Amino acid sequence: MPAASLADYAWVLPRRSVLIRRQVDAWFDAQGLGAPRVQSERHVSGSSSVFNLIASTDLLGICSTQFQPLAAQYRLCEVPSDGARWPRHIALLRRAACRFSPLVQQVVEAVRSEAKLLETLAVHSR
């Protein structure tokens, strides 16, 4: 689906205080599409009530890939669209005075390595 056609649909999105909503709004703006037509604002985007709403209307919505199996239970599927990607940011958290065990250090290094690879791929895909 061409990116511009996403502006033709009404959306169910999280409130503006939610990071992914701000990313969606910024993407629409960067495409010169103005703001998305938000029909319904919800506290979260990956809940069964949101999926039920989308399944019973022509609204579009957004969810992280971790919720796709739940969305599939409502017979919802991803709408492929040119360039419509919204990155997620993660953080590894620990206590301030914590020392990493060798196993945890390996996990941290694996996450850092994967993050660098994803960053490199993102730069090359622009």
C-alpha positions as CSV (number, residue, x, y, z in Angstrom):
1,M,0.0,0.0,0.0
2,P,1.4,3.4,-0.9
3,A,2.3,5.5,2.2
4,A,0.0,8.3,1.2
5,S,-3.1,6.0,1.2
6,L,-2.7,5.5,4.9
7,A,-4.1,9.0,5.3
8,D,-7.3,7.9,3.7
9,Y,-8.3,5.8,6.7
10,A,-9.4,6.5,10.2
11,W,-7.3,5.2,13.0
12,V,-7.5,3.9,16.5
13,L,-4.2,5.0,18.2
14,P,-2.8,5.4,21.7
15,R,-3.0,8.9,23.3
16,R,-0.4,11.5,22.3
17,S,1.5,10.9,25.5
18,V,2.5,7.4,24.2
19,L,5.8,7.3,22.3
20,I,4.5,5.2,19.4
21,R,1.7,7.7,18.8
22,R,4.2,10.5,18.6
23,Q,6.3,8.5,16.2
24,V,3.2,7.8,14.0
25,D,2.3,11.5,14.0
26,A,5.8,12.5,13.1
27,W,5.9,9.9,10.3
28,F,2.7,11.2,8.8
29,D,4.0,14.8,9.1
30,A,7.3,13.8,7.4
31,Q,5.4,12.3,4.5
32,G,3.5,15.5,4.1
33,L,0.2,13.8,5.1
34,G,-0.7,16.0,8.1
35,A,-1.9,14.2,11.2
36,P,-3.6,10.8,11.0
37,R,-7.4,10.8,11.2
38,V,-7.8,9.4,14.7
39,Q,-11.3,8.1,15.3
40,S,-10.6,6.6,18.7
41,E,-7.8,7.1,21.2
42,R,-7.0,4.3,23.6
43,H,-4.7,3.9,26.6
44,V,-2.9,1.0,24.9
45,S,-2.6,-0.3,21.4
46,G,-2.2,-4.0,21.9
47,S,-5.3,-5.0,23.9
48,S,-8.1,-7.3,23.0
49,S,-10.6,-4.4,23.2
50,V,-8.6,-2.5,20.5
51,F,-8.4,-5.5,18.3
52,N,-12.1,-6.2,18.7
53,L,-12.8,-2.5,17.6
54,I,-10.5,-2.8,14.6
55,A,-12.0,-6.2,13.6
56,S,-15.5,-4.8,13.7
57,T,-14.8,-1.5,11.8
58,D,-12.7,-0.2,8.9
59,L,-10.3,1.5,11.3
60,L,-6.5,0.9,11.1
61,G,-4.4,0.5,14.2
62,I,-0.9,-0.3,15.3
63,C,0.6,-2.9,17.6
64,S,4.0,-4.3,18.3
65,T,5.0,-7.6,16.8
66,Q,4.6,-9.3,20.2
67,F,0.9,-8.8,19.9
68,Q,0.5,-10.1,16.4
69,P,-0.6,-13.6,17.6
70,L,-3.4,-12.0,19.6
71,A,-4.3,-9.8,16.6
72,A,-4.5,-12.9,14.4
73,Q,-7.1,-14.4,16.8
74,Y,-9.3,-11.5,15.6
75,R,-8.5,-12.2,12.0
76,L,-6.4,-9.1,11.7
77,C,-3.2,-8.9,9.6
78,E,-0.4,-6.5,8.9
79,V,-1.0,-4.0,6.1
80,P,2.3,-3.7,4.2
81,S,3.1,-0.1,3.4
82,D,6.0,1.6,1.8
83,G,8.3,3.0,4.4
84,A,5.8,2.8,7.3
85,R,8.1,1.6,10.1
86,W,8.3,2.8,13.6
87,P,11.3,1.8,15.6
88,R,11.1,0.6,19.2
89,H,13.7,1.5,21.8
90,I,14.6,-0.9,24.5
91,A,16.6,-0.5,27.7
92,L,18.5,-3.0,29.7
93,L,18.0,-2.1,33.4
94,R,20.0,-3.0,36.4
95,R,20.6,-1.9,40.0
96,A,23.3,0.8,40.2
97,A,25.7,-1.2,42.3
98,C,25.1,-4.5,40.5
99,R,28.0,-6.5,39.0
100,F,27.2,-8.6,35.9
101,S,27.7,-12.4,36.1
102,P,29.5,-13.9,33.1
103,L,26.2,-15.1,31.7
104,V,24.5,-11.7,32.0
105,Q,27.6,-10.0,30.5
106,Q,27.2,-12.3,27.4
107,V,23.5,-11.3,27.1
108,V,24.4,-7.6,27.3
109,E,27.1,-8.0,24.6
110,A,24.7,-10.0,22.4
111,V,22.0,-7.2,22.7
112,R,24.6,-4.5,22.0
113,S,25.9,-6.5,19.0
114,E,22.3,-6.9,17.6
115,A,21.6,-3.2,18.2
116,K,24.7,-2.2,16.2
117,L,23.7,-4.6,13.4
118,L,20.1,-3.2,13.3
119,E,21.5,0.4,13.3
120,T,23.8,-0.4,10.4
121,L,20.9,-2.0,8.4
122,A,18.7,1.0,9.1
123,V,21.4,3.4,7.9
124,H,21.9,1.4,4.7
125,S,18.1,1.1,4.0
126,R,17.6,4.9,3.9
